[in-house]
C-alpha cells in the first residue's frame, strides 16, 4: 500500500519536471526564473523534512505520511491554477513569478512529510540484513511513478500543458484515501522519551559521508533534469507540447533503468552500501558526459540510462547505510535527514545549471560531470 501511494507522488513529480520548462516559457519566464522555482522550493523541502522525520518518531508514521500527501494534493492544484492565471493574462511578469514561487514553497513545507515518514516506516518493519533490499523496493515507488508519469504527461499534454498538473493533484488525492484506509498503523518507534525525538545532525560522524554523497548526487542530477527541457527544445527545435513529451520520454528512460536495477541487481547483489555508491557515481558521471554531447534523442537516451542506473545503485544504499548506522529511536531523524538531501541538491543544481545554460548550453551537463567526479573522489578518500 505504501509503494502504491508513493508511486502517485512520483508520477506527479515527473509530470511537473516534464512540463515546467515549456510551460514556464509559455508564460514568458526566463530559464533561471523557472529553475529557481524548483531550487527555492527544494530548500524549503530540505529544511522541513528532518523535522517531519522526528515528528513521526513521536506520533507514528501513518499520520505524517497522510499529512504530506494532503499537502501535495492541495499544493499541486494551487500551483496549476496560478499557471492558468498566467496563461490567461490575469497575472504576469514579476508578480506571476513570485506567486508561483510562494505557492510551490508552501506546498514543499507540507509535502516533505511523506518521504521521511515512509522511509522510517520501512525501517520499522525490516531486519538489518534486509535493509538495503527493502529501501530499494521502496525506491521502486518513485521509479514506477517516473516511468508512468511521462506516458501520462504525453497523452494529457494534448489537452494543454496544465492538464498533467491537475491530473497529478487528483492522483495524490487517491493516494491519501489508499493510505488512510489500507496502510496499517504502527506505534511510534522505540524512544527514550515519548515527548522528545532524538535530534540527529548533518555532521553526525556515523552518517555525514552518506549525507554529503546524497547532496552531491542530486546537485548533479538536478542540474541535468531541470535544464533537459531547454536542451531538447533548443537542439531539436520542438514546440512546447513536443518538448514536454520528449522530456517526459527521456525521464522515463532514466526511471525505467532505475526500476530494473532496483528489482534485480539490488535484490541479489550483496555488496556493502559504499561499494554500490562508488559504482553508481561512475555510472552517473558517464551518463552526464553523454547528455552533454547529445544531438539526437537516441544518444540522449543512452545517457539517461546510465544516470538511472547510478541512481538505482546509490540512493537505496545511502538510505540503508544511514538506517543501519543509527539506533531504532533515531530512525525517523535519520530518514528525515536522508530525505532532505535530494531537496538540498535541488537548491544548488538548478540555480547553477540555469545560469550556466544561459551562458553556454553544454555547460549545464558538464557541471554535473564535475560534481559526480568530485563526490566520487570524496567517497574514495574518506570511506573507512
C-alpha positions as CSV (number, residue, x, y, z in Angstrom):
1,X,0.0,0.0,0.0
2,X,2.8,2.4,0.8
3,X,4.6,1.8,-2.5
4,X,1.3,2.3,-4.4
5,X,0.8,5.6,-2.6
6,X,4.3,6.8,-3.1
7,X,4.1,5.9,-6.8
8,X,1.3,8.5,-7.1
9,X,3.6,11.3,-5.9
10,X,6.4,10.0,-8.1
11,X,4.2,10.3,-11.1
12,X,3.2,13.8,-10.0
13,X,6.8,15.0,-9.7
14,X,7.8,13.5,-13.1
15,X,4.8,15.3,-14.6
16,X,6.0,18.6,-13.2
17,X,9.5,18.2,-14.3
18,X,8.4,17.2,-17.8
19,X,6.2,20.3,-18.4
20,X,7.8,23.0,-16.3
21,X,10.4,24.2,-18.9
22,X,7.9,24.6,-21.8
23,X,5.1,25.9,-19.5
24,X,7.4,28.5,-18.0
25,X,8.4,29.7,-21.4
26,X,4.7,29.9,-22.4
27,X,4.2,32.5,-19.6
28,X,7.4,34.3,-20.5
29,X,9.6,33.3,-17.6
30,X,13.3,33.1,-18.2
31,X,15.3,29.8,-17.7
32,X,16.9,31.0,-14.5
33,X,13.5,32.0,-13.1
34,X,12.0,28.6,-13.9
35,X,14.8,26.6,-12.4
36,X,14.9,28.9,-9.3
37,X,11.3,28.0,-8.5
38,X,12.4,24.4,-8.1
39,X,15.6,25.4,-6.3
40,X,14.0,27.6,-3.6
41,X,11.1,25.2,-3.0
42,X,13.6,22.4,-2.7
43,X,15.4,24.5,0.0
44,X,12.2,24.7,2.0
45,X,11.7,20.9,1.5
46,X,15.2,20.2,2.8
47,X,14.7,22.3,5.9
48,X,11.3,20.8,6.7
49,X,11.9,17.1,6.0
50,X,14.1,16.4,9.1
51,X,11.5,17.9,11.4
52,X,8.8,15.8,9.9
53,X,11.0,12.7,10.4
54,X,11.5,13.5,14.1
55,X,7.8,14.2,14.4
56,X,7.0,10.8,13.0
57,X,9.1,9.3,15.8
58,X,6.7,10.9,18.3
59,X,3.3,10.4,16.9
60,X,3.8,7.5,14.5
61,X,4.4,7.2,10.7
62,X,0.9,7.0,9.2
63,X,-0.5,10.4,10.3
64,X,2.7,12.1,9.0
65,X,2.5,10.3,5.6
66,X,-1.1,11.3,5.2
67,X,-0.3,14.9,6.0
68,X,2.4,15.0,3.3
69,X,0.1,13.5,0.7
70,X,-2.7,16.0,1.5
71,X,-0.2,18.9,1.2
72,X,1.0,17.6,-2.1
73,X,-2.6,17.3,-3.4
74,X,-3.7,20.8,-2.4
75,X,-0.4,22.4,-3.4
76,X,-0.4,20.9,-6.9
77,X,-3.9,22.2,-7.6
78,X,-3.0,25.7,-6.5
79,X,0.3,25.6,-8.5
80,X,-1.5,24.7,-11.6
81,X,-4.2,27.3,-11.0
82,X,-1.5,30.1,-10.8
83,X,-0.1,29.0,-14.1
84,X,-3.6,29.1,-15.5
85,X,-3.8,32.7,-14.4
86,X,-0.5,33.4,-16.2
87,X,-1.7,31.7,-19.4
88,X,-4.9,33.8,-19.4
89,X,-3.2,37.0,-18.6
90,X,-4.7,37.5,-15.1
91,X,-1.2,37.8,-13.7
92,X,2.2,38.2,-15.5
93,X,5.8,39.3,-15.2
94,X,7.4,39.6,-11.7
95,X,4.1,39.1,-9.9
96,X,3.5,35.8,-11.6
97,X,7.0,34.6,-10.7
98,X,6.6,35.5,-7.1
99,X,3.2,33.9,-6.7
100,X,4.4,30.7,-8.3
101,X,7.4,30.7,-6.0
102,X,5.3,31.3,-2.9
103,X,2.8,28.6,-3.9
104,X,5.5,25.9,-4.6
105,X,7.4,26.7,-1.4
106,X,4.2,26.5,0.7
107,X,3.5,23.1,-0.9
108,X,7.0,21.9,-0.1
109,X,6.6,22.7,3.6
110,X,3.9,20.1,3.9
111,X,4.6,17.5,1.2
112,X,8.1,17.0,2.7
113,X,6.4,14.9,5.4
114,X,5.8,11.9,3.2
115,X,9.3,10.8,2.4
116,X,11.0,10.6,5.8
117,X,7.9,9.0,7.4
118,X,7.8,6.4,4.7
119,X,11.5,5.5,5.0
120,X,11.1,5.3,8.7
121,X,8.0,3.1,8.3
122,X,10.1,0.7,6.1
123,X,12.9,0.6,8.6
124,X,10.5,-0.2,11.4
125,X,9.3,-3.3,9.5
126,X,12.7,-4.6,8.3
127,X,15.5,-6.6,9.8
128,X,19.0,-5.3,9.4
129,X,20.2,-7.8,6.9
130,X,17.2,-6.9,4.6
131,X,17.5,-3.1,5.0
132,X,19.2,-2.4,1.6
133,X,16.8,-4.6,-0.3
134,X,13.8,-3.0,1.4
135,X,15.0,0.5,0.7
136,X,15.5,-0.5,-3.0
137,X,11.9,-1.8,-3.0
138,X,10.6,1.4,-1.6
139,X,12.6,3.3,-4.3
140,X,10.7,1.4,-6.9
141,X,7.6,3.5,-6.0
142,X,9.3,6.7,-7.3
143,X,10.8,4.8,-10.3
144,X,7.4,3.4,-11.3
145,X,5.8,6.8,-10.9
146,X,8.5,8.3,-13.1
147,X,8.0,5.6,-15.7
148,X,4.3,6.1,-15.9
149,X,4.3,9.8,-15.4
150,X,5.9,10.8,-18.8
151,X,3.5,8.5,-20.6
152,X,0.5,10.1,-18.9
153,X,2.1,13.6,-19.4
154,X,2.5,13.0,-23.2
155,X,-1.1,11.9,-23.5
156,X,-2.6,14.6,-21.4
157,X,-0.4,17.4,-22.9
158,X,-2.6,17.2,-26.0
159,X,-5.3,18.8,-23.8
160,X,-3.0,21.5,-22.8
161,X,0.1,21.9,-20.6
162,X,-1.9,22.3,-17.4
163,X,-3.8,19.0,-17.8
164,X,-1.0,16.9,-16.4
165,X,-0.7,19.0,-13.2
166,X,-4.4,18.8,-12.4
167,X,-4.2,15.0,-13.0
168,X,-1.3,14.8,-10.6
169,X,-3.3,16.5,-7.9
170,X,-6.2,14.1,-8.4
171,X,-3.9,11.1,-8.3
172,X,-2.4,12.3,-5.0
173,X,-5.9,12.6,-3.6
174,X,-6.5,9.0,-4.4
175,X,-3.2,8.1,-2.6
176,X,-4.5,9.9,0.5
177,X,-7.5,7.6,0.6
178,X,-5.4,4.5,0.0
179,X,-3.0,5.2,2.9
180,X,-5.9,6.2,5.2
181,X,-7.9,3.1,4.5
182,X,-5.3,0.4,3.8
183,X,-1.9,1.2,5.4
184,X,-1.6,-0.5,8.8
185,X,-0.9,2.0,11.6
186,X,2.2,1.3,13.7
187,X,3.1,2.7,17.1
188,X,5.9,5.3,17.3
189,X,9.5,4.0,17.2
190,X,11.1,2.9,20.5
191,X,12.2,6.1,22.2
192,X,13.9,7.0,25.4
193,X,11.2,9.6,25.8
194,X,7.7,9.8,24.3
195,X,7.8,13.5,24.0
196,X,11.3,14.2,22.8
197,X,12.6,12.9,19.5
198,X,16.3,12.3,19.0
199,X,17.8,15.1,17.0
200,X,20.4,14.0,14.6
201,X,22.6,16.5,12.8
202,X,24.2,16.5,9.4
203,X,27.6,16.4,10.9
204,X,27.0,13.2,12.9
205,X,30.1,11.2,12.1
206,X,28.0,8.0,11.6
207,X,26.1,9.4,8.6
208,X,27.9,12.6,7.5
209,X,29.7,11.0,4.5
210,X,26.4,9.4,3.3
211,X,24.5,12.6,3.5
212,X,27.2,14.6,1.7
213,X,27.2,12.0,-1.0
214,X,23.4,12.2,-1.4
215,X,23.5,16.0,-1.6
216,X,26.2,16.0,-4.3
217,X,24.4,13.2,-6.2
218,X,21.3,15.4,-6.6
219,X,23.2,18.6,-7.2
220,X,24.5,16.9,-10.4
221,X,21.3,15.1,-11.3
222,X,19.0,18.1,-10.8
223,X,21.3,20.3,-12.9
224,X,20.6,17.9,-15.8
225,X,17.0,17.3,-15.1
226,X,16.0,20.9,-14.8
227,X,17.7,22.0,-18.0
228,X,16.8,18.9,-20.1
229,X,13.7,20.5,-21.5
230,X,15.6,23.6,-22.6
231,X,18.2,21.4,-24.3
232,X,15.6,19.3,-26.1
233,X,13.6,22.3,-27.2
234,X,16.7,24.3,-28.5
235,X,18.6,21.4,-30.1
236,X,15.7,19.6,-31.7
237,X,13.6,22.7,-32.4
238,X,10.5,21.5,-30.7
239,X,7.2,23.2,-29.8
240,X,6.1,23.5,-26.1
241,X,3.9,20.3,-26.2
242,X,6.6,18.4,-28.1
243,X,9.2,19.4,-25.6
244,X,7.0,18.2,-22.7
245,X,6.5,14.9,-24.4
246,X,10.2,14.4,-25.3
247,X,11.4,15.5,-21.8
248,X,9.0,13.0,-20.3
249,X,10.2,10.3,-22.6
250,X,13.8,11.0,-21.6
251,X,13.0,10.9,-17.9
252,X,11.0,7.7,-18.5
253,X,14.2,6.0,-19.9
254,X,16.1,7.0,-16.7
255,X,13.4,5.8,-14.4
256,X,13.0,2.5,-16.3
257,X,16.6,1.7,-15.8
258,X,16.4,2.7,-12.1
259,X,13.4,0.4,-11.7
260,X,15.1,-2.5,-13.4
261,X,18.2,-2.2,-11.3
262,X,16.3,-1.9,-8.1
263,X,14.2,-5.0,-8.6
264,X,17.1,-7.2,-10.0
265,X,20.7,-6.1,-9.0
266,X,19.8,-4.5,-5.7
267,X,17.8,-7.6,-4.6
268,X,20.6,-10.1,-5.4
269,X,24.0,-8.4,-5.0
270,X,25.4,-8.4,-1.5
271,X,28.0,-5.6,-1.8
272,X,28.3,-3.1,1.0
273,X,26.4,0.2,0.6
274,X,29.6,2.3,-0.1
275,X,30.8,-0.2,-2.8
276,X,27.4,0.2,-4.6
277,X,27.7,4.0,-4.2
278,X,31.1,4.1,-5.9
279,X,29.8,2.1,-8.9
280,X,26.7,4.3,-9.1
281,X,28.7,7.5,-9.2
282,X,30.9,6.2,-12.0
283,X,27.7,5.3,-14.0
284,X,26.3,8.8,-13.4
285,X,29.5,10.5,-14.5
286,X,29.4,8.7,-17.8
287,X,25.7,9.4,-18.3
288,X,26.2,13.1,-17.7
289,X,29.0,13.2,-20.2
290,X,26.8,11.6,-22.8
291,X,24.0,14.1,-22.1
292,X,26.4,17.0,-22.6
293,X,27.2,15.9,-26.1
294,X,23.8,14.6,-27.5
295,X,22.5,15.7,-30.8
296,X,19.8,13.1,-31.2
297,X,17.3,11.6,-28.8
298,X,18.8,8.1,-29.2
299,X,22.1,9.4,-27.8
300,X,20.3,11.2,-25.0
301,X,18.5,8.0,-24.1
302,X,21.8,6.2,-23.6
303,X,23.0,9.0,-21.2
304,X,19.7,8.9,-19.3
305,X,20.0,5.1,-18.9
306,X,23.4,5.5,-17.2
307,X,22.0,8.2,-14.9
308,X,19.1,6.0,-14.0
309,X,21.4,3.1,-13.2
310,X,23.5,5.2,-11.0
311,X,20.6,6.5,-9.0
312,X,19.3,2.9,-8.5
313,X,22.6,1.9,-7.0
314,X,23.2,5.0,-4.9
315,X,20.0,6.1,-3.2
316,X,18.9,2.8,-1.6
317,X,22.4,2.3,-0.5
318,X,22.5,5.7,1.1
319,X,19.1,5.2,2.8
320,X,20.1,1.7,4.1
321,X,23.6,2.8,5.2
322,X,22.1,5.7,7.3
323,X,19.4,3.5,8.7
324,X,21.9,0.8,9.8
325,X,24.2,3.3,11.3
326,X,21.7,4.7,13.9
327,X,19.7,3.3,16.7
328,X,15.9,2.3,16.5
329,X,14.9,5.5,18.2
330,X,16.8,7.6,15.7
331,X,15.2,6.1,12.6
332,X,12.8,9.0,11.9
333,X,15.6,11.5,12.4
334,X,17.9,9.6,10.0
335,X,15.2,9.2,7.4
336,X,14.4,12.9,7.6
337,X,18.0,13.9,7.0
338,X,18.3,11.5,4.1
339,X,15.0,12.8,2.6
340,X,16.3,16.3,2.8
341,X,19.4,15.7,0.8
342,X,17.8,15.4,-2.6
343,X,16.0,18.7,-1.9
344,X,19.2,20.4,-0.8
345,X,20.8,19.2,-4.1
346,X,17.9,20.7,-6.0
347,X,18.7,24.1,-4.5
348,X,22.2,24.4,-5.9
349,X,21.9,22.3,-9.0
350,X,19.1,24.1,-10.9
351,X,20.4,27.6,-10.0
352,X,23.9,26.8,-11.2
353,X,22.7,24.9,-14.3
354,X,20.1,27.6,-15.2
355,X,22.8,30.3,-15.1
356,X,25.3,28.2,-17.0
357,X,22.8,27.3,-19.6
358,X,22.1,31.0,-20.4
359,X,25.9,31.4,-20.9
360,X,26.5,28.2,-23.0
361,X,24.1,25.3,-23.1
362,X,26.6,22.4,-22.8
363,X,28.0,23.9,-19.6
364,X,25.0,22.6,-17.6
365,X,25.6,18.9,-18.0
366,X,29.3,19.4,-17.9
367,X,28.8,20.9,-14.5
368,X,27.1,17.7,-13.5
369,X,30.1,15.6,-14.7
370,X,32.4,17.6,-12.5
371,X,30.1,17.3,-9.4
372,X,29.8,13.5,-9.8
373,X,33.6,13.0,-10.1
374,X,34.2,15.3,-7.1
375,X,31.8,13.3,-5.0
376,X,33.4,10.1,-6.1
377,X,36.8,11.4,-5.1
378,X,35.5,12.4,-1.6
379,X,34.0,9.0,-1.1
380,X,37.2,7.2,-2.1
381,X,39.3,9.4,0.2
382,X,37.1,9.4,3.2
383,X,35.3,6.0,3.3
384,X,36.8,3.9,6.1
